Amino acid sequence: MSFDLVLFGGTGDLAWRKLMPALFQAWRHGKLPAGGRILAVGRNALDAAGYRDWLQQRFNDLSGPTRPSAEAFSDFAAQLHYLQLDLTQPAHYRRLQRWLKQPKAEEGRAAAADTVVLYLATSPHLFPQICEQLGAVGLNGPEVRVVLEKPLGHDLESARAINRAVGAVFSESQALRIDHYLGKSAVQNLTALRFGNALFEPLWRRESIASIEITLAESLGVGTRGDFYDRTGALRDMVQNHALQLLTMIAMEPPARHEADAIRNEKLKVLQALKPFDAHSARRDVVRGQYRAGVCQGRAVPGYTEEGSVPAHSRCETFVALRTEVRNWRWAGVPFYLRTGKRLAAGSAYIVVNFRAVPHPIFPGPHPANKLVIKLQPEDGLELHLLAAKGASGLETLAPVSLDLDFDKAFLEDRVGAYERLLLEAIHGRLNLFVRSDEQEEAWRWVEPVLQAWREDDAAGLGPRPYAAGSWGPAGASALVARDGFSWAEEQ
Ligand SMILES: NC(=O)c1ccc[n+]([C@@H]2O[C@H](COP(=O)([O-])OP(=O)(O)OC[C@H]3O[C@@H](n4cnc5c(N)ncnc54)[C@H](OP(=O)(O)O)[C@@H]3O)[C@@H](O)[C@H]2O)c1
């Protein structure tokens, strides 16, 4: 299979920090199909050699194991090309069309590719225009797929507008919305655990599960991206997309087939079953916070409004914790807690499935109930926390042990990173791990009452609650779970 992968935004931060390293890893693992060309697009006047030099310089900033040797980079770079285009100029799209349709031998292939993946890694305000112009030059045939990076809109209306613009040119099956959490190995393993084994599914319900927690914690602040972040906030940046996508993977019914629409139909049903917020519950069940100066991982750090390019009186939330429920037979009454924030005590992301306590304890206790921990960051992994007999006398005491359910370790293969997996899925046209437009719009619909309540609170002078950098967020977040008799799991 021959392919062309075009990176709009090929000189951007996302391209050099995530996408190109992921493509390099895919190539190194021998997973990138032979006969492929990778085309970076940007406005700078570069040729292929200039772009390769630029990228090699950037790669020097990557951390040790992901940094290629000069020799490996040069082999990989043979597939890299560059085209100078201004995506706001309709006339420039003809150049792209010519490059794709009439390859030159020195570019590595004599015929047009079987598959063309157009990855939009630019600001989303360009997406409608890019799609329209791609359609105008006929770059929307059945061999073409378009990959859309987040953020896809800032509310339901703007998300719909982007989807309409994309949908006017590309069919739903050609439009691949990225949520990189879905590409993580632990999420793949969760699906395998649930639907590839008979053991867990009978327990995966309200009768056996007491609560579910999703924590996506960052120790970093907004850094130099304050301007972008202040227009976005944690609810839009993390909850509407990543946290809700993870929730759907946990809560969905078993799909009838391991096939994109069967999976996405089940995920959509979860989103539709989420307990809706109203003006009252948006204030009772959602906590928003903003970090103040503090000590994070041993270092004194400034507060959010002291970061560069953040307005001094910003009311943007850098932390959200919320409680919701999935209103169906499987999950009725089981609280789902989501928590995300910047400048928290640790940079770690995990899901904890808390099982119920044994109905009749016979060992001297108390003991923690079983839990399944799905680790997403910094390392992927799956652990089942159990209790085992401890000591020579056998049944006298129970002690916690954890069972490593990380299936990847059983296979002596290189671990596949999230972007690497998603890029390969896009090239192969497998849609299972991409978000369908109706899922994305349903997620926006669900967060809208919260955004509305915050707008009203802002107007009334009620901003986010402060928390010290390096803490686990405002005290209200602990109170939210304590109300139900729970506490957040310690860092995993
Ligand atoms: N950075 C991340 O880690 C990250 C993570 C998730 C999602 N995202 C999203 O991904 C998108 C890109 O982010 P980024 O951080 O890579 O942004 P960035 O560093 O500002 O890069 C923007 C890219 O778009 C190109 N571009 C802008 N206007 C253009 C035009 N008129 N014609 C052609 N190219 C144009 C720029 O190329 P030239 O300036 O060279 O022309 C550059 O390559 C954003 O929507 C962002 O929210 C980023």
The ligand as an SDF file (V2000), in Angstrom:
LIG
                    3D

 48 52  0  0  0  0  0  0  0  0999 V2000
    1.2110   21.6150   20.6580 N   0  0  0  0  0  0  0  0  0  0  0  0
    0.5540   20.6360   21.2240 C   0  0  0  0  0  0  0  0  0  0  0  0
    1.0780   19.8780   22.0480 O   0  0  0  0  0  0  0  0  0  0  0  0
   -0.8730   20.3870   20.8460 C   0  0  0  0  0  0  0  0  0  0  0  0
   -1.5500   19.3180   21.4610 C   0  0  0  0  0  0  0  0  0  0  0  0
   -2.8720   19.0450   21.0700 C   0  0  0  0  0  0  0  0  0  0  0  0
   -3.4640   19.8320   20.1130 C   0  0  0  0  0  0  0  0  0  0  0  0
   -2.8020   20.8790   19.5530 N   0  0  0  0  0  0  0  0  0  0  0  0
   -3.4770   21.6730   18.5340 C   0  0  0  0  0  0  0  0  0  0  0  0
   -2.8310   21.4860   17.2940 O   0  0  0  0  0  0  0  0  0  0  0  0
   -2.8750   22.6760   16.5300 C   0  0  0  0  0  0  0  0  0  0  0  0
   -1.4600   23.1260   16.2080 C   0  0  0  0  0  0  0  0  0  0  0  0
   -0.8090   23.4050   17.4270 O   0  0  0  0  0  0  0  0  0  0  0  0
    0.7340   23.8230   17.5220 P   0  0  0  0  0  0  0  0  0  0  0  0
    1.0460   23.8990   18.9490 O   0  0  0  0  0  0  0  0  0  0  0  0
    1.5620   22.9560   16.6500 O   0  0  0  0  0  0  0  0  0  0  0  0
    0.6880   25.3090   16.9140 O   0  0  0  0  0  0  0  0  0  0  0  0
    1.8830   26.1490   16.3310 P   0  0  0  0  0  0  0  0  0  0  0  0
    3.1770   25.7510   16.9350 O   0  0  0  0  0  0  0  0  0  0  0  0
    1.4530   27.5780   16.4340 O   0  0  0  0  0  0  0  0  0  0  0  0
    1.9370   25.7310   14.8020 O   0  0  0  0  0  0  0  0  0  0  0  0
    0.9900   26.1570   13.8740 C   0  0  0  0  0  0  0  0  0  0  0  0
    1.3320   25.5570   12.5420 C   0  0  0  0  0  0  0  0  0  0  0  0
    0.3470   25.9970   11.5990 O   0  0  0  0  0  0  0  0  0  0  0  0
    1.0290   26.5510   10.4780 C   0  0  0  0  0  0  0  0  0  0  0  0
    0.2140   27.6120    9.8920 N   0  0  0  0  0  0  0  0  0  0  0  0
   -0.4290   28.6120   10.5420 C   0  0  0  0  0  0  0  0  0  0  0  0
   -1.0680   29.4030    9.6440 N   0  0  0  0  0  0  0  0  0  0  0  0
   -0.8150   28.8800    8.4290 C   0  0  0  0  0  0  0  0  0  0  0  0
   -1.1700   29.2500    7.1170 C   0  0  0  0  0  0  0  0  0  0  0  0
   -1.9420   30.3100    6.8610 N   0  0  0  0  0  0  0  0  0  0  0  0
   -0.7320   28.5020    6.0990 N   0  0  0  0  0  0  0  0  0  0  0  0
    0.0670   27.4310    6.3170 C   0  0  0  0  0  0  0  0  0  0  0  0
    0.4330   27.0140    7.5420 N   0  0  0  0  0  0  0  0  0  0  0  0
    0.0010   27.7430    8.5880 C   0  0  0  0  0  0  0  0  0  0  0  0
    2.3220   27.0740   11.0240 C   0  0  0  0  0  0  0  0  0  0  0  0
    3.2590   27.1100    9.9990 O   0  0  0  0  0  0  0  0  0  0  0  0
    4.1800   28.3820    9.6530 P   0  0  0  0  0  0  0  0  0  0  0  0
    4.0640   29.3730   10.7790 O   0  0  0  0  0  0  0  0  0  0  0  0
    5.5080   27.7730    9.4470 O   0  0  0  0  0  0  0  0  0  0  0  0
    3.5750   28.8730    8.4040 O   0  0  0  0  0  0  0  0  0  0  0  0
    2.6860   25.9820   12.0120 C   0  0  0  0  0  0  0  0  0  0  0  0
    3.2680   24.8970   11.3270 O   0  0  0  0  0  0  0  0  0  0  0  0
   -3.6320   23.6910   17.3780 C   0  0  0  0  0  0  0  0  0  0  0  0
   -4.9780   23.6450   17.0230 O   0  0  0  0  0  0  0  0  0  0  0  0
   -3.4460   23.1610   18.7880 C   0  0  0  0  0  0  0  0  0  0  0  0
   -4.4830   23.5630   19.6390 O   0  0  0  0  0  0  0  0  0  0  0  0
   -1.5090   21.1700   19.8970 C   0  0  0  0  0  0  0  0  0  0  0  0
  1  2  1  0
  2  3  2  0
  2  4  1  0
  4  5  1  0
  4 48  2  0
  5  6  2  0
  6  7  1  0
  7  8  2  0
  8  9  1  0
  8 48  1  0
  9 10  1  0
  9 46  1  0
 10 11  1  0
 11 12  1  0
 11 44  1  0
 12 13  1  0
 13 14  1  0
 14 15  2  0
 14 16  1  0
 14 17  1  0
 17 18  1  0
 18 19  2  0
 18 20  1  0
 18 21  1  0
 21 22  1  0
 22 23  1  0
 23 24  1  0
 23 42  1  0
 24 25  1  0
 25 26  1  0
 25 36  1  0
 26 27  1  0
 26 35  1  0
 27 28  2  0
 28 29  1  0
 29 30  1  0
 29 35  2  0
 30 31  1  0
 30 32  2  0
 32 33  1  0
 33 34  2  0
 34 35  1  0
 36 37  1  0
 36 42  1  0
 37 38  1  0
 38 39  2  0
 38 40  1  0
 38 41  1  0
 42 43  1  0
 44 45  1  0
 44 46  1  0
 46 47  1  0
M  CHG  2   8   1  16  -1
M  END
$$$$
